[in-house]
Every structure is written in C-alpha cells, then in structure tokens.
Amino acid sequence: MVDVGSFWWQEAANDVPAAPRQARERTVPIPETILPVPGYPQKLVVFKIAASRFWQVRCWMAGRTHRRSTQTESLRLALHVARQFYERLVAEQHLRRQAQHPHQDELPGMPTAPLAPSPTSPLFGELAAQVMRNEQARASRGEYSLGSWQVMRNRMDAHILPRWAETPVHEINHLALLDFTHALSQRFSTTTVSQYLVAVRKVLAYGVATGVQDKLPVFPKIKIHTTSRGAFTPSEYWQIIRCARRLRGQPYPVSTEALRANYKIRHAEHQMPPDLAWAMGFMLHSFIRPSDLKTLKHRHVEIVRSSSLYLRLTLPETKRHGKPIVTLQPAVRLYRLMRQHYAAQGLAGPDDYLFLPQLQDRHYAHWVLNFHFNWVLAETGLKQGPHGQPRSLYSLRHSAITFRLLYGQGIDLLTLARNARTSVDVINKHYASTVTGEQNIALLQSRRRPELRSP
C-alpha cells in the first residue's frame, strides 16, 4: 500500500526540475489527462503535467487549491492516493474548525436536543477521515489487523464515502440508513451488508464520543444468513487429487490472449504446476487456511520425531491466533517431496516459500493456485456441493476438520479448534455443519459394555 505520508509535503512541480522560462507551461495540467476520482466530489481530480512523469492530485477546499504529487505512474495507485489526500484535507479542516470553536457545544442556553439541525454539524467525510487515521494508528500498534483496516478502507471508498462524504452527520438518520441498506441488499449478501453498517456505525459512534452528535440513530436490523463452504467427501477428495496429478504439466485449454485478458495469468503459469496437488494434500493434513499457502516458508516448518511423526508449523499470526499447528503424519511425506523437488532448483532455503517459490508476488502465487484449483473442480464437476454450496480452496480446510470429527478417535473439539487456529463455536457453526448422524452411525448405535459384577 502506498504511504501517503512519505510524499505529503512534496510539491508537484519539484518532481523534475524545469527551466525557469518554461516553468509555468510545464506545470500546467495536460487537459486530456484530467480525471475525476470516481465516487468523490468533482473538485478532486488527478492529472499529468509535462514537468513530471508522476500523476498529480488537485482539490479545491477551504478557499484554496491544494496540489500534490502522488509519486506514482500507476493510475490505480494515483486514485488511491487521491482519496487519502482528500480525506486528510477534510480531517484537517474538521480539526481546524474544532480549534476555532472549542466550546461550541457548551454555549449557555443551547438545548440538548435542538429542533433544527446545527449549521456547524460536521460532514460525514470529516469524521470518517479521522476514524480511518485512528484505525491505522491501531493497526500500526498491533491492536487491529492491517487486513481488517484495508477491508474497511475499501468499503469506505466503494460505497460509503461516495454516498455520504459531504453529508452532515445529523442528516444520517434511520430512514437514510434504511435506504442505504436497501441499496446494498441489491448487490451483496446479508453478511456484507451488515459489515458495511458496522463501518458506518463506527464513524457515527466517533461523532458521539467527540460530542458532535447527541446519540446514534437507530440502525436497521439485518438477519444474517450464512452458507458454509461445502466440504468434500473422501471419494470426492480422491477425485480432485487424482485430477490435479493427471493434469500436471498440461496447459490450460484456453488461448494465451484470453488467459491474460480474462484471468491475468502470465504465460509461464499456464501449465498445471505440481504445487497444486501438494497444496491440496498439505491442507487436508495440516488444517491451514488458503492464505497460509502464500506465506508458509521452510523456516516455519519443523519435522518432529517423537512417539508420533509430524510437522510443527510456526506460522505468522492469523485472525489473532499465533500458536503452532501440528500436522498429521502424511504431511511429512508431502513436505519432503516438495523440499526435494525445489532443492534441485536452489529454492528450498529457510526464506523460500513452500508453494510456487519462484513467484515473489505472493498474492499472484495465491491467485495461480486458486485458478488451477478451479480448473480441477470444473474437470471433476465438483464446483458446488450437494446443496449448492460453492467450493474453493477453503473447502479443503473444511474437509480436514470434518474428517477429524468423523474419523478421529476420541478427539475433542477444544484440541481440534486450538490446533486449527479457530474456536469451538466456529467449528460447531460452520465446519461441523455438514456432519450428519448417518456418517457416525456406528458411534450412534454403539452400546456400553455392562459392568461385570462379582459373585
């Protein structure tokens, strides 16, 4: 992510020195490059100038024009920088207003619940900018995950700020929230709609905490319908693992141009890699999440030989869980196979990744594994579960936990939950949702042996 603070005070004209007589012409925006930032006021634009190869950002606010360099040649990053630039401006304006009128809420005779809206009511965008800065500070302290901050950032940019950035907070009442909820419900699941409302609530709660609002509006109640990802049965797992092995080294049956345009897959990754079959088996015997596939390095893996043979995975913290994971014994054989394969290429050092180590862009590596896994699901016809649940790499984690519940002897949920870095409640609600009584028919029909009485 681009750090706006690193170039906040750099002037646009200073990117590349220009000759004095040409300075004005070289810093004038090139008309055909002026682009508004989608979802934001028209006064916020990005543009190019002759004096710099970087995109510039400009915004009119508080009686003057603010201009800065984005320090990037990428339009996508420039738009991201422009959004942060705008929010910092409105946050500074809000703080300046508070400094000029520090006791505006304590004037004598001011009613606690005014009948008419206050003309000094801050804009939602001002509060949102300050909230995002507070959340970013929490993330830097380790109190809030960077991934969660980025998700909140994306939701603000996508639908919340384009709708309410310049709306006074006193106008966001129950009816406004209902309209917002109805609009989101046309596009997203109940879970996503609820998470958008959580972000809006966080901003309005900040307004209450800072005294610019008397109370929170009544939020619509959303009944969340969750659909657990479909796990594989043992026979289905063998189908997909055999398919991945059979397709190894074969190119995806689509033209290079179509793959590049539609899937963003480079030519070097068109063929089915051996890593997919290894990743599928490794996930089934280690309980890891798909996101761990892109971060797992050899330094995180230790082979343990005791009364049992297993791997100890000391992975980076995920979802506030940082304890090591122990695998089943088959994971040891898979790990040795992967290490032997990549050691011949000099890619089995402590800081090398287990899966697709030749790809340094780990988000792309994860995308490649997902792409080829979907190819396997399409070949086997197992993209959906028996009840229409969509399947993905995450279904292998579901399968790993489900198989332990079905075939593990005397395993308790607490031990399983801690080793899988989750909670007992999540296992009951999601992972065990596909377990039926028929699958444990022998256990249900079992009888205790009567105690023998002495004569």
C-alpha positions as CSV (number, residue, x, y, z in Angstrom):
1,M,0.0,0.0,0.0
2,V,1.3,3.4,-0.8
3,D,2.3,5.5,2.2
4,V,0.8,9.0,1.6
5,G,2.7,10.4,4.5
6,S,6.0,9.8,2.6
7,F,5.2,12.4,-0.1
8,W,2.5,14.5,1.7
9,W,4.7,17.7,1.6
10,Q,6.3,17.2,-1.8
11,E,5.2,19.8,-4.3
12,A,4.1,18.6,-7.7
13,A,6.5,21.0,-9.5
14,N,9.5,19.6,-7.8
15,D,9.3,16.1,-9.3
16,V,11.6,17.0,-12.2
17,P,13.4,20.4,-12.3
18,A,12.2,22.6,-15.1
19,A,13.8,25.6,-16.9
20,P,12.7,28.9,-15.4
21,R,11.2,30.2,-18.6
22,Q,9.2,27.0,-19.1
23,A,8.2,26.5,-15.5
24,R,4.6,27.6,-15.9
25,E,3.9,25.7,-19.1
26,R,5.5,22.6,-17.7
27,T,3.4,22.6,-14.6
28,V,0.0,23.3,-16.2
29,P,-2.3,20.2,-16.2
30,I,-2.5,18.4,-19.6
31,P,-6.2,18.7,-20.4
32,E,-6.7,15.2,-21.8
33,T,-5.2,13.7,-18.7
34,I,-7.6,15.4,-16.1
35,L,-9.7,12.7,-14.5
36,P,-12.2,13.0,-11.6
37,V,-11.9,10.5,-8.8
38,P,-14.9,8.1,-9.0
39,G,-17.3,8.5,-6.1
40,Y,-15.8,11.7,-4.8
41,P,-16.6,15.4,-5.4
42,Q,-15.8,16.7,-8.8
43,K,-13.3,19.1,-7.3
44,L,-11.0,16.2,-6.6
45,V,-9.1,15.3,-9.8
46,V,-5.8,13.6,-10.9
47,F,-3.9,14.8,-13.9
48,K,-0.5,14.7,-15.6
49,I,1.9,17.6,-16.2
50,A,4.9,18.0,-18.6
51,A,7.3,18.6,-15.7
52,S,6.8,15.2,-14.1
53,R,6.2,11.6,-15.1
54,F,4.0,11.1,-12.0
55,W,0.3,11.7,-11.6
56,Q,-0.7,14.8,-9.7
57,V,-3.7,15.3,-7.4
58,R,-5.7,18.6,-7.0
59,C,-8.6,19.6,-4.8
60,W,-10.3,22.9,-4.0
61,M,-11.1,23.2,-0.3
62,A,-11.3,25.9,2.3
63,G,-10.9,28.7,-0.2
64,R,-7.7,27.5,-1.9
65,T,-6.4,24.8,-4.3
66,H,-4.4,22.0,-2.8
67,R,-2.0,20.3,-5.2
68,R,0.4,17.4,-4.5
69,S,2.3,14.8,-6.4
70,T,1.2,11.2,-6.0
71,Q,4.7,9.9,-6.6
72,T,3.4,7.1,-8.8
73,E,3.0,6.5,-12.5
74,S,0.1,4.0,-11.9
75,L,-3.3,5.5,-12.4
76,R,-4.8,2.9,-10.0
77,L,-2.4,3.9,-7.2
78,A,-2.8,7.6,-8.0
79,L,-6.6,7.3,-7.5
80,H,-6.0,5.6,-4.2
81,V,-3.6,8.3,-3.1
82,A,-6.1,11.0,-4.2
83,R,-8.8,9.5,-1.9
84,Q,-6.4,9.6,1.1
85,F,-5.3,13.1,0.1
86,Y,-9.0,14.3,0.1
87,E,-9.8,12.6,3.4
88,R,-6.7,14.1,5.1
89,L,-7.8,17.6,3.9
90,V,-11.3,17.2,5.3
91,A,-9.9,15.8,8.6
92,E,-7.6,18.8,8.9
93,Q,-10.5,21.2,8.1
94,H,-12.6,19.5,10.8
95,L,-9.7,19.8,13.4
96,R,-9.2,23.4,12.5
97,R,-12.9,24.1,12.9
98,Q,-12.8,22.5,16.3
99,A,-9.8,24.5,17.3
100,Q,-11.5,27.7,16.4
101,H,-14.7,26.8,18.3
102,P,-13.6,24.5,21.1
103,H,-16.7,25.2,23.3
104,Q,-19.4,25.5,20.7
105,D,-21.4,22.7,22.4
106,E,-21.2,24.4,25.7
107,L,-22.8,27.8,24.9
108,P,-25.3,28.9,27.6
109,G,-28.9,28.2,26.7
110,M,-28.1,25.7,24.0
111,P,-30.8,22.9,24.1
112,T,-29.6,19.4,24.5
113,A,-31.7,18.2,21.5
114,P,-32.1,21.1,19.0
115,L,-35.2,21.2,17.0
116,A,-33.3,22.4,13.9
117,P,-30.1,20.9,12.6
118,S,-27.0,22.7,13.7
119,P,-25.3,24.6,10.8
120,T,-21.9,23.6,12.2
121,S,-22.7,19.9,12.0
122,P,-19.5,18.2,10.6
123,L,-19.6,16.3,7.4
124,F,-19.6,12.5,7.5
125,G,-16.4,12.5,5.4
126,E,-14.6,14.6,8.0
127,L,-15.4,12.1,10.8
128,A,-14.6,9.1,8.5
129,A,-11.2,10.5,7.7
130,Q,-10.4,10.8,11.4
131,V,-11.7,7.4,12.1
132,M,-9.5,5.9,9.4
133,R,-6.5,7.6,10.8
134,N,-7.3,6.3,14.3
135,E,-7.8,2.8,12.9
136,Q,-4.5,3.0,11.0
137,A,-2.7,4.0,14.2
138,R,-4.3,1.0,15.9
139,A,-3.0,-1.3,13.1
140,S,0.5,0.1,13.5
141,R,0.3,-0.7,17.2
142,G,-0.8,-4.2,16.5
143,E,-4.2,-3.7,18.1
144,Y,-6.0,-4.0,14.7
145,S,-5.0,-6.2,11.8
146,L,-3.8,-4.5,8.7
147,G,-6.1,-6.7,6.6
148,S,-9.1,-5.5,8.5
149,W,-8.0,-1.9,8.1
150,Q,-7.7,-2.5,4.3
151,V,-11.1,-4.1,4.1
152,M,-12.6,-1.1,6.0
153,R,-10.7,1.3,3.7
154,N,-12.1,-0.5,0.6
155,R,-15.7,-0.3,1.9
156,M,-15.4,3.4,2.7
157,D,-14.1,4.1,-0.8
158,A,-16.5,1.8,-2.6
159,H,-20.0,2.8,-1.3
160,I,-19.9,4.7,2.0
161,L,-18.0,7.9,1.2
162,P,-19.4,8.2,-2.4
163,R,-22.8,8.4,-0.8
164,W,-22.2,10.4,2.4
165,A,-18.8,12.1,2.2
166,E,-20.3,15.6,2.1
167,T,-23.5,14.8,4.1
168,P,-23.8,16.5,7.5
169,V,-23.9,13.7,10.1
170,H,-27.2,15.0,11.6
171,E,-28.9,14.0,8.3
172,I,-27.9,10.4,8.6
173,N,-30.9,9.1,10.4
174,H,-32.8,5.8,10.5
175,L,-34.5,6.4,7.1
176,A,-31.2,7.3,5.5
177,L,-29.7,4.1,6.8
178,L,-32.7,2.1,5.6
179,D,-32.2,3.4,2.1
180,F,-28.5,2.6,2.2
181,T,-29.3,-0.9,3.4
182,H,-31.8,-1.5,0.6
183,A,-29.3,-0.3,-2.0
184,L,-26.6,-2.6,-0.7
185,S,-29.0,-5.6,-0.4
186,Q,-29.4,-5.5,-4.2
187,R,-25.8,-6.4,-4.7
188,F,-24.4,-8.1,-1.6
189,S,-25.1,-10.8,0.9
190,T,-26.6,-10.1,4.3
191,T,-23.2,-10.6,5.9
192,T,-21.6,-8.0,3.7
193,V,-24.4,-5.5,4.2
194,S,-24.1,-6.0,8.0
195,Q,-20.3,-5.3,7.8
196,Y,-21.0,-2.1,5.8
197,L,-23.3,-0.9,8.6
198,V,-20.7,-1.7,11.2
199,A,-18.3,0.7,9.4
200,V,-20.9,3.4,9.3
201,R,-21.7,2.9,13.0
202,K,-18.0,3.2,13.9
203,V,-17.9,6.7,12.2
204,L,-21.1,7.9,13.8
205,A,-20.1,6.5,17.2
206,Y,-16.9,8.6,16.9
207,G,-19.1,11.6,16.4
208,V,-21.0,10.8,19.6
209,A,-17.7,10.2,21.5
210,T,-16.3,13.6,20.3
211,G,-19.6,15.4,21.2
212,V,-20.6,16.5,17.7
213,Q,-23.7,14.2,17.9
214,D,-26.1,13.6,20.8
215,K,-26.8,9.9,20.1
216,L,-26.6,7.3,17.4
217,P,-29.5,6.8,15.0
218,V,-31.4,3.5,15.2
219,F,-29.7,1.1,12.8
220,P,-31.7,-1.4,10.7
221,K,-31.6,-5.0,11.9
222,I,-30.1,-7.4,9.5
223,K,-30.7,-11.1,9.8
224,I,-27.6,-12.8,8.6
225,H,-27.9,-16.0,6.5
226,T,-24.6,-17.8,6.4
227,T,-23.8,-20.6,4.0
228,S,-20.8,-22.7,5.0
229,R,-18.4,-23.7,2.3
230,G,-19.0,-27.2,1.1
231,A,-16.6,-29.8,2.4
232,F,-15.5,-32.7,0.2
233,T,-16.4,-36.3,0.9
234,P,-13.4,-38.8,1.0
235,S,-14.3,-40.1,-2.5
236,E,-14.6,-36.5,-3.9
237,Y,-11.2,-35.6,-2.4
238,W,-9.6,-38.5,-4.2
239,Q,-11.3,-37.4,-7.4
240,I,-9.8,-33.9,-7.3
241,I,-6.3,-35.0,-6.1
242,R,-6.1,-37.6,-8.9
243,C,-7.3,-35.0,-11.4
244,A,-4.6,-32.5,-10.3
245,R,-1.9,-35.1,-10.7
246,R,-3.3,-36.2,-14.1
247,L,-3.3,-32.5,-15.4
248,R,0.2,-31.8,-14.1
249,G,2.3,-30.1,-16.8
250,Q,-0.7,-29.7,-19.2
251,P,-1.6,-26.2,-20.4
252,Y,-5.0,-24.6,-19.6
253,P,-7.3,-25.2,-22.6
254,V,-7.7,-21.5,-23.5
255,S,-5.6,-19.2,-25.7
256,T,-2.8,-17.2,-24.2
257,E,-4.5,-13.9,-25.0
258,A,-7.8,-15.0,-23.3
259,L,-5.9,-16.1,-20.2
260,R,-4.1,-12.8,-20.0
261,A,-7.1,-10.7,-20.6
262,N,-9.7,-12.6,-18.6
263,Y,-7.7,-14.2,-15.7
264,K,-4.5,-12.1,-15.6
265,I,-2.4,-15.2,-15.8
266,R,1.0,-15.0,-17.4
267,H,2.2,-17.4,-20.0
268,A,4.7,-19.0,-17.6
269,E,1.8,-20.1,-15.3
270,H,-0.5,-21.6,-18.0
271,Q,0.6,-25.2,-17.2
272,M,-0.8,-27.1,-14.2
273,P,2.0,-26.9,-11.5
274,P,2.8,-29.9,-9.3
275,D,2.3,-27.5,-6.3
276,L,-1.5,-27.7,-6.6
277,A,-1.7,-31.4,-5.7
278,W,0.9,-30.8,-3.0
279,A,-1.1,-27.9,-1.6
280,M,-4.3,-29.9,-1.6
281,G,-2.8,-32.8,0.3
282,F,-1.0,-30.5,2.6
283,M,-4.1,-28.5,3.5
284,L,-6.0,-31.7,4.2
285,H,-3.4,-32.9,6.6
286,S,-2.4,-29.7,8.3
287,F,-5.7,-27.7,8.8
288,I,-4.1,-24.5,7.5
289,R,-6.1,-21.7,5.7
290,P,-5.6,-21.0,2.0
291,S,-4.0,-17.7,2.9
292,D,-1.2,-19.6,4.7
293,L,-0.2,-21.2,1.4
294,K,1.3,-17.9,0.2
295,T,3.1,-17.1,3.5
296,L,4.4,-20.5,4.5
297,K,8.2,-20.7,4.4
298,H,10.7,-23.5,5.1
299,R,11.7,-21.7,8.3
300,H,8.2,-22.1,9.6
301,V,8.3,-25.9,9.2
302,E,10.0,-28.3,11.7
303,I,9.9,-32.1,11.4
304,V,9.2,-33.6,14.8
305,R,10.1,-37.3,15.6
306,S,8.7,-38.5,18.9
307,S,6.1,-41.1,19.7
308,S,4.5,-39.7,16.5
309,L,5.9,-38.2,13.3
310,Y,4.5,-34.8,12.4
311,L,5.3,-31.3,11.3
312,R,5.2,-28.3,13.6
313,L,4.2,-25.2,11.7
314,T,5.1,-21.9,13.4
315,L,3.1,-19.7,11.1
316,P,2.6,-15.9,11.3
317,E,-0.4,-14.9,13.4
318,T,-3.7,-15.2,11.6
319,K,-7.1,-13.9,13.0
320,R,-5.4,-13.3,16.4
321,H,-4.2,-16.9,16.6
322,G,-0.5,-17.4,16.8
323,K,0.1,-20.8,18.4
324,P,1.9,-23.5,16.4
325,I,0.0,-26.0,14.3
326,V,0.8,-29.7,14.3
327,T,0.0,-31.8,11.2
328,L,-0.9,-35.4,10.5
329,Q,1.8,-37.8,9.5
330,P,1.1,-37.8,5.7
331,A,2.1,-34.1,5.7
332,V,5.7,-35.1,6.5
333,R,5.9,-37.1,3.3
334,L,4.5,-34.3,1.2
335,Y,6.9,-31.8,2.7
336,R,9.9,-33.9,2.0
337,L,8.7,-34.4,-1.6
338,M,8.3,-30.6,-2.1
339,R,11.7,-29.8,-0.5
340,Q,13.5,-32.4,-2.6
341,H,11.8,-31.0,-5.8
342,Y,12.8,-27.4,-5.2
343,A,16.2,-28.1,-3.6
344,A,17.3,-29.1,-7.1
345,Q,16.4,-25.6,-8.3
346,G,18.0,-23.9,-5.3
347,L,14.6,-22.8,-3.9
348,A,14.5,-24.8,-0.6
349,G,16.3,-22.3,1.7
350,P,14.9,-21.1,5.0
351,D,13.4,-18.0,3.5
352,D,12.0,-19.7,0.4
353,Y,8.3,-20.4,0.2
354,L,6.9,-23.9,0.1
355,F,4.5,-23.4,-2.8
356,L,5.4,-21.7,-6.1
357,P,8.6,-20.3,-4.5
358,Q,9.7,-18.9,-7.9
359,L,6.9,-16.3,-7.7
360,Q,7.9,-13.4,-5.4
361,D,4.5,-11.7,-5.8
362,R,2.7,-13.9,-3.2
363,H,-0.8,-12.5,-4.0
364,Y,-0.2,-13.6,-7.6
365,A,1.0,-17.0,-6.4
366,H,-2.2,-17.5,-4.4
367,W,-4.2,-16.4,-7.4
368,V,-2.4,-19.0,-9.6
369,L,-3.3,-21.8,-7.1
370,N,-6.9,-20.7,-7.0
371,F,-7.1,-20.5,-10.8
372,H,-5.8,-24.1,-11.3
373,F,-7.9,-25.4,-8.4
374,N,-11.0,-24.1,-10.2
375,W,-9.8,-25.8,-13.3
376,V,-9.7,-29.1,-11.4
377,L,-13.2,-28.5,-10.0
378,A,-14.5,-27.8,-13.4
379,E,-12.9,-31.0,-14.8
380,T,-14.5,-33.1,-12.0
381,G,-17.8,-31.3,-11.8
382,L,-17.4,-30.7,-8.1
383,K,-17.5,-26.9,-8.1
384,Q,-20.7,-27.0,-6.0
385,G,-21.7,-29.2,-3.0
386,P,-24.8,-31.3,-2.9
387,H,-26.8,-28.4,-1.5
388,G,-25.4,-25.8,-3.9
389,Q,-22.6,-24.6,-1.6
390,P,-19.7,-23.0,-3.7
391,R,-16.4,-24.8,-3.2
392,S,-13.0,-23.2,-3.2
393,L,-9.6,-23.9,-1.7
394,Y,-11.1,-23.1,1.7
395,S,-13.3,-26.3,1.3
396,L,-10.1,-28.3,1.9
397,R,-9.8,-26.8,5.3
398,H,-13.4,-27.7,6.0
399,S,-12.7,-31.2,4.8
400,A,-9.6,-31.5,7.1
401,I,-11.6,-30.6,10.2
402,T,-14.7,-32.6,9.2
403,F,-12.6,-35.7,8.6
404,R,-11.1,-35.4,12.1
405,L,-14.5,-35.1,13.6
406,L,-15.7,-38.2,11.7
407,Y,-12.6,-40.4,11.8
408,G,-10.5,-39.1,14.7
409,Q,-10.6,-41.4,17.7
410,G,-11.7,-39.6,20.8
411,I,-10.7,-36.2,19.6
412,D,-12.3,-33.3,21.5
413,L,-13.4,-30.0,19.9
414,L,-11.2,-27.8,22.1
415,T,-8.0,-29.6,21.0
416,L,-9.1,-29.5,17.3
417,A,-10.1,-25.9,17.5
418,R,-6.8,-24.7,19.0
419,N,-4.7,-26.7,16.5
420,A,-6.7,-25.3,13.6
421,R,-6.5,-21.7,15.0
422,T,-10.2,-21.2,15.4
423,S,-12.8,-21.6,18.1
424,V,-15.2,-24.3,19.2
425,D,-18.1,-22.1,18.3
426,V,-16.9,-21.7,14.7
427,I,-16.4,-25.4,14.3
428,N,-19.9,-26.1,15.6
429,K,-21.4,-23.4,13.4
430,H,-19.5,-23.9,10.1
431,Y,-17.1,-26.7,9.9
432,A,-19.3,-29.3,11.6
433,S,-22.4,-28.2,9.7
434,T,-22.0,-30.9,7.1
435,V,-21.6,-33.7,9.6
436,T,-24.7,-35.9,9.8
437,G,-25.8,-38.7,12.1
438,E,-25.6,-41.2,9.3
439,Q,-21.9,-40.5,8.9
440,N,-21.3,-41.6,12.5
441,I,-23.9,-44.4,12.5
442,A,-21.5,-46.8,14.3
443,L,-21.0,-44.4,17.1
444,L,-24.7,-43.7,17.4
445,Q,-25.6,-47.4,17.6
446,S,-22.8,-48.3,20.0
447,R,-23.6,-49.6,23.4
448,R,-21.7,-49.5,26.6
449,R,-20.5,-52.9,27.8
450,P,-22.2,-53.8,31.1
451,E,-20.0,-53.9,34.1
452,L,-19.2,-57.3,35.4
453,R,-20.5,-57.9,38.9
454,S,-18.5,-60.0,41.3
455,P,-20.4,-63.1,42.6
